[in-house]
Amino acid sequence: MDINEAINNGLYNEIGKEIDDRYLEEVKKQSLNMDIIKEQADNIKIVYTPLHGTGNIPVRRVLSELGFKNVYVVPEQEMPDRKFPNS
């Protein structure tokens, strides 16, 4: 079915920033030891591959909000690509 039909049938609903924010706050609560993160965040280097963009924005946001400064994203995997060409 097309998107308009799905919306009209109550089968499609976009979640917005409020839900994203609440979810990411819960994700951050899963951190095991914030004291160590605060102490070592500047020293740790993280290389992240977001599987063709699927987690790019939320993961980078969480890592940044936790205080990690040295986060490097694999360029070939950074942007969304539903074909997953180099998986």
Backbone hydrogen bonds in HBPLUS format (Angstrom, degrees):
<---DONOR---> <-ACCEPTOR-->    atom                        ^
c    i                          cat <-CA-CA->   ^        H-A-AA   ^      H-
h    n   atom  resd res      DA  || num        DHA   H-A  angle D-A-AA Bond
n    s   type  num  typ     dist DA aas  dist angle  dist       angle   num
A0006-ALA N   A0002-ASP O   3.07 MM   4  6.38 159.6  2.11 153.1 159.5     1
A0007-ILE N   A0003-ILE O   2.88 MM   4  6.14 158.7  1.93 151.9 157.2     2
A0008-ASN N   A0004-ASN O   2.93 MM   4  6.13 165.9  1.95 149.1 153.1     3
A0009-ASN N   A0005-GLU O   2.94 MM   4  6.12 140.1  2.10 144.1 154.6     4
A0011-LEU N   A0006-ALA O   2.78 MM   5  4.92 157.3  1.83 160.7 154.9     5
A0010-GLY N   A0007-ILE O   3.00 MM   3  5.11 160.8  2.04 109.5 113.7     6
A0020-ASP N   A0016-GLY O   3.14 MM   4  6.45 165.3  2.16 151.9 156.6     7
A0021-ASP N   A0017-LYS O   2.77 MM   4  5.92 166.5  1.78 158.0 161.0     8
A0022-ARG N   A0018-GLU O   3.06 MM   4  6.28 161.9  2.09 145.3 149.9     9
A0023-TYR N   A0019-ILE O   2.90 MM   4  6.07 162.4  1.94 153.4 158.5    10
A0024-LEU N   A0020-ASP O   2.89 MM   4  6.10 168.1  1.91 157.8 160.7    11
A0025-GLU N   A0021-ASP O   3.00 MM   4  6.18 146.9  2.12 145.0 153.8    12
A0026-GLU N   A0022-ARG O   3.17 MM   4  6.44 150.8  2.26 142.3 149.5    13
A0026-GLU N   A0023-TYR O   3.06 MM   3  5.18 118.3  2.45  97.0 112.0    14
A0027-VAL N   A0023-TYR O   2.93 MM   4  6.31 150.6  2.02 148.0 157.3    15
A0028-LYS N   A0024-LEU O   3.00 MM   4  6.20 161.6  2.03 146.1 149.8    16
A0029-LYS N   A0025-GLU O   3.20 MM   4  6.45 139.1  2.38 136.8 147.2    17
A0029-LYS N   A0026-GLU O   3.17 MM   3  5.10 126.3  2.48  92.6 106.5    18
A0030-GLN N   A0027-VAL O   2.95 MM   3  5.45 156.9  2.01 113.4 121.0    19
A0031-SER N   A0028-LYS O   3.18 MM   3  5.73 169.1  2.19 116.7 119.5    20
A0037-ILE N   A0033-ASN O   3.17 MM   4  6.52 161.1  2.21 149.4 155.2    21
A0038-LYS N   A0034-MET O   2.84 MM   4  6.01 168.7  1.85 153.9 156.3    22
A0039-GLU N   A0035-ASP O   3.01 MM   4  6.14 151.1  2.09 140.4 148.8    23
A0040-GLN N   A0036-ILE O   2.82 MM   4  5.89 152.3  1.89 152.9 159.6    24
A0041-ALA N   A0037-ILE O   2.75 MM   4  5.17 134.6  1.95 153.9 156.1    25
A0043-ASN N   A0040-GLN O   2.83 MM   3  5.28 142.1  1.98 115.7 127.4    26
A0044-ILE N   A0040-GLN O   3.20 MM   4  6.35 132.5  2.44 157.5 170.5    27
A0046-ILE N   A0070-ASN O   2.82 MM  24  6.17 169.3  1.83 166.9 169.7    28
A0072-TYR N   A0046-ILE O   2.70 MM  26  6.04 169.6  1.71 167.4 171.0    29
A0048-TYR N   A0072-TYR O   2.71 MM  24  6.05 163.7  1.73 161.2 166.6    30
A0074-VAL N   A0048-TYR O   2.99 MM  26  6.28 155.5  2.05 152.0 157.2    31
A0054-THR N   A0050-PRO O   2.95 MM   4  5.85 111.7  2.43 159.2 166.5    32
A0054-THR N   A0051-LEU O   3.48 MM   3  5.78 170.0  2.50 108.2 110.9    33
A0053-GLY N   A0077-GLN O   2.90 MM  24  6.20 131.2  2.14 170.8 156.0    34
A0056-ASN N   A0053-GLY O   3.37 MM   3  4.89 149.8  2.47  92.7 101.3    35
A0059-VAL N   A0055-GLY O   2.99 MM   4  5.74 161.8  2.03 159.4 165.4    36
A0060-ARG N   A0056-ASN O   3.13 MM   4  6.05 162.7  2.16 146.3 151.7    37
A0061-ARG N   A0057-ILE O   3.01 MM   4  6.05 153.9  2.08 147.8 155.6    38
A0062-VAL N   A0058-PRO O   2.97 MM   4  6.17 164.8  1.99 150.8 154.0    39
A0063-LEU N   A0059-VAL O   2.95 MM   4  6.16 172.8  1.96 157.8 159.8    40
A0064-SER N   A0060-ARG O   2.97 MM   4  6.03 157.3  2.02 143.4 149.9    41
A0065-GLU N   A0061-ARG O   2.86 MM   4  6.06 165.1  1.88 154.7 158.9    42
A0066-LEU N   A0062-VAL O   2.89 MM   4  6.08 138.8  2.06 147.5 158.7    43
A0068-PHE N   A0063-LEU O   2.97 MM   5  5.48 150.4  2.06 163.3 154.6    44
A0067-GLY N   A0064-SER O   2.91 MM   3  5.09 145.2  2.03 101.9 113.1    45
A0077-GLN N   A0074-VAL O   2.99 MM   3  5.54 154.5  2.06 118.8 126.8    46
A0078-GLU N   A0075-PRO O   3.28 MM   3  5.06 158.8  2.33  99.6 106.0    47
A0084-PHE N   A0081-ASP O   3.02 MM   3  5.75 167.8  2.03 125.6 129.2    48
